[in-house]
Amino acid sequence: MLKTLTTVYALGLALSASAATEVLIVADEFPAMQVLAGKLKAQEGITSRIVAQTNMPADLSSFAAVVVYIHLKLEASAERAFVTYTEAGGKLIPLHHSISSGKRKNTWWFKFLGVTLPEGDVARGGYKWIEPVTLDWVNLAPDHFLMTNRVSYPKSIAYVREGAVGEQRLPGFTLKDSEVYLNHALTGRRTVLMGLKYTDPKTGRSFMQDRAGWLKRAGKGWIIYFQAGHSAADFEVPAYARILANAVIYQPSPDWPGAEERGR
């Protein structure tokens, strides 16, 4: 069924690509997305339509990008629409809790994203969410448009990349009263864009994970995920707002995947 729908969507995307200027934001928590829509308008003149997943347009092919900000249940009809739109050539931008434990029940979502949320203790690699927290987000793709175009980072953050030995000072920003998701497990090839650094105030243990933002091919389209975004305040941070504007306007090169895409 999905394969048939994808073929139909591909035709729609081809016919409407030149006119695709509007962004669709699908959410179940709206104040944060109203802030994001305002930032997109102010920075790039981008018009956004914000809807609940039960009120999505029947055809998504006319949208330049579809942002997903769904905290609670992801309905099967919306799940199918997002997968079909992306694989036919669309650009999907899931944010924050669009990857969360409630989505384990969905049929396609995690396989489509190339993500699993392991069960078990967090110290042994199990998935865990914690809030409220203060944590850092670092730029792991210093030569990539998404992380550099008009982005001004206010801090230099000490960070050790996964699998590396030495510490680096990397550009980044801090979010307060936010939320962290630890131990996302990524499968398949993607370009890693952002890392997170969280220190547990009770134990003093620091988590530094190269999984907080990434770019991935899906069929003829692309997925761009960023974990930050717990509340409206997160989207007010200038560096993050600019990164998300970059995600909306970004166009991968025609030969992508290629040198840009790194395996994990």
C-alpha positions in Angstrom: 0.0 0.0 0.0 2.7 2.4 0.9 4.6 1.7 -2.3 1.5 2.5 -4.4 0.9 5.7 -2.4 4.5 6.7 -2.8 4.2 6.5 -6.6 1.2 8.7 -6.6 2.9 11.2 -4.4 6.0 11.3 -6.6 3.9 12.5 -9.5 2.3 15.2 -7.3 5.7 16.3 -6.0 7.1 16.6 -9.5 4.2 18.7 -10.7 4.2 21.1 -7.7 8.0 21.3 -6.8 8.4 24.7 -8.4 5.5 26.2 -6.5 6.4 24.7 -3.1 7.0 27.6 -0.8 4.9 26.9 2.2 5.9 24.8 5.2 3.4 22.5 7.0 3.9 22.1 10.7 2.0 19.2 12.3 1.8 19.4 16.1 -0.1 18.5 19.2 1.6 21.3 21.3 1.1 24.6 19.5 2.9 27.5 21.4 6.4 26.2 20.5 5.4 25.8 16.9 4.0 29.3 16.8 7.4 30.6 17.9 9.1 28.5 15.2 6.7 29.7 12.5 7.4 33.3 13.5 11.2 32.7 13.3 10.9 31.2 9.8 8.9 34.1 8.6 11.2 36.7 10.1 14.4 35.1 8.9 13.5 33.7 5.5 10.0 35.0 4.7 8.7 31.5 4.9 4.9 31.0 5.4 3.9 28.2 7.7 0.6 26.4 8.2 0.2 24.8 11.7 -2.3 22.0 12.0 -3.1 19.0 14.2 -2.4 15.6 12.7 -6.2 15.0 12.5 -6.5 18.1 10.3 -3.7 17.5 7.8 -4.3 18.2 4.1 -5.0 15.1 2.1 -2.1 16.0 -0.2 1.3 17.1 1.3 3.2 17.3 -2.0 2.9 21.0 -2.4 4.8 21.8 0.9 8.5 22.6 0.7 8.9 20.9 4.1 6.8 19.2 6.7 7.8 19.7 10.3 6.6 17.1 12.8 6.2 18.1 16.5 4.0 15.4 18.0 4.4 14.5 21.7 1.6 12.0 22.3 0.2 9.3 20.0 1.2 9.4 16.4 -1.8 8.3 14.4 -1.4 5.7 11.8 -2.9 7.9 9.1 -0.4 10.7 9.8 2.5 8.2 10.0 1.6 6.8 6.6 1.3 10.4 5.2 4.7 11.4 6.5 6.5 8.3 5.2 4.8 8.6 1.8 5.5 12.3 1.4 9.2 11.8 2.3 9.9 8.8 0.2 8.3 10.5 -2.9 10.8 13.3 -2.6 9.7 15.5 0.3 11.7 17.0 3.2 10.5 15.8 6.6 11.8 17.6 9.7 10.8 15.7 12.9 11.7 17.6 16.1 12.2 16.6 19.7 9.6 14.2 21.0 8.7 13.1 17.5 11.2 10.4 18.5 9.9 9.2 21.9 8.8 6.0 23.6 5.2 6.3 22.7 6.1 5.9 19.0 7.3 2.3 19.7 3.8 1.2 19.0 3.8 2.6 15.4 4.3 0.1 12.6 6.7 2.0 10.3 8.0 5.1 12.2 11.2 4.0 13.8 12.2 1.7 10.9 11.6 4.7 8.6 13.8 7.0 10.7 16.4 4.4 11.4 16.1 4.7 15.1 15.5 2.3 18.1 15.0 3.1 21.7 16.6 0.3 23.7 15.0 -1.0 26.9 16.9 -1.2 30.1 19.0 0.9 32.5 20.4 4.1 31.0 23.9 3.3 32.3 23.8 0.3 30.1 22.5 1.9 27.0 18.8 2.0 27.8 16.7 4.9 26.6 15.7 7.5 29.1 14.1 11.0 29.1 14.9 13.5 31.8 13.4 16.9 32.4 13.8 19.7 33.5 17.5 19.8 32.7 20.2 22.2 31.5 22.3 20.8 28.7 24.6 21.8 25.8 24.2 21.2 22.1 27.3 21.2 19.9 28.0 21.5 16.2 29.5 18.3 14.9 29.4 19.3 11.2 31.5 22.5 11.0 31.5 22.4 7.2 27.8 21.7 6.6 25.3 24.3 5.5 22.7 23.2 8.0 25.0 24.0 11.0 26.9 27.0 9.7 24.8 29.2 7.4 24.2 32.4 9.4 24.5 30.5 12.6 26.3 32.4 15.5 27.2 30.1 18.4 27.5 31.8 21.7 29.7 29.2 23.5 32.7 26.9 23.1 31.9 23.6 24.7 34.3 20.8 25.9 33.2 17.7 24.1 34.5 14.2 23.4 33.1 12.5 20.3 31.8 9.0 20.5 34.7 6.6 19.9 37.3 9.3 20.2 39.9 9.8 22.9 40.7 13.5 23.0 38.5 16.3 24.1 37.6 19.1 21.7 36.3 22.6 22.1 33.3 22.8 19.8 30.8 25.7 19.1 27.4 25.3 20.6 24.7 26.7 22.8 23.0 25.9 26.1 19.3 25.3 26.8 17.8 25.6 30.3 14.6 24.1 31.7 14.7 21.7 28.7 14.6 18.0 28.2 17.1 15.3 27.1 16.6 12.0 25.5 19.5 9.7 26.1 20.7 6.6 24.1 18.8 7.0 20.9 20.3 4.1 18.9 20.8 4.9 15.2 20.8 2.3 12.4 21.7 2.9 8.8 23.7 5.6 7.1 23.2 9.3 7.9 25.1 12.6 8.3 25.6 13.5 11.9 25.0 17.2 12.6 24.7 17.8 16.3 25.7 16.3 19.6 24.4 16.7 23.1 26.2 17.0 26.4 24.3 16.4 29.6 25.7 16.1 33.1 23.6 14.4 35.8 23.6 16.8 38.8 23.1 13.9 41.2 25.9 11.6 40.0 28.1 14.0 38.1 28.2 11.6 35.2 28.4 13.3 31.8 26.7 12.0 28.7 28.1 13.1 25.3 26.3 11.6 22.4 26.6 12.2 18.7 22.9 11.6 18.1 21.1 14.9 18.7 20.8 16.0 15.0 21.2 14.2 11.7 20.4 14.1 8.0 19.2 10.9 6.4 18.0 9.9 2.9 14.6 8.2 2.7 13.6 7.0 -0.7 13.7 10.1 -2.9 13.4 12.5 0.0 15.2 13.5 3.2 14.7 13.4 6.9 16.4 16.1 9.1 16.0 15.5 12.8 16.9 17.7 15.8 16.3 16.7 19.3 16.2 20.1 21.0 12.8 21.7 21.4 11.2 20.9 24.7 9.3 24.2 25.0 8.7 27.5 23.2 11.8 28.9 25.0 14.1 26.5 23.1 13.0 27.9 19.8 13.7 31.4 20.9 17.4 30.7 21.1 18.9 32.4 18.0 21.4 29.7 17.1 18.8 27.0 17.2 16.2 29.0 15.4 18.7 29.7 12.6 19.6 26.0 12.3 15.9 25.2 11.8 15.6 27.9 9.2 18.5 26.3 7.4 16.8 22.9 7.5 13.8 24.3 5.8 15.7 26.0 3.0 18.4 23.3 2.6 18.6 21.5 -0.7 20.9 18.4 -0.8 23.2 18.1 -3.8 21.8 16.1 -6.7 24.4 13.3 -6.2 23.5 12.9 -2.5 24.0 10.4 -0.9 27.7 10.6 -1.5 30.7 11.9 0.3 28.5 13.9 2.6 26.7 10.9 4.0 28.7 9.0 6.6 27.9 5.6 7.9 27.5 4.8 11.5 
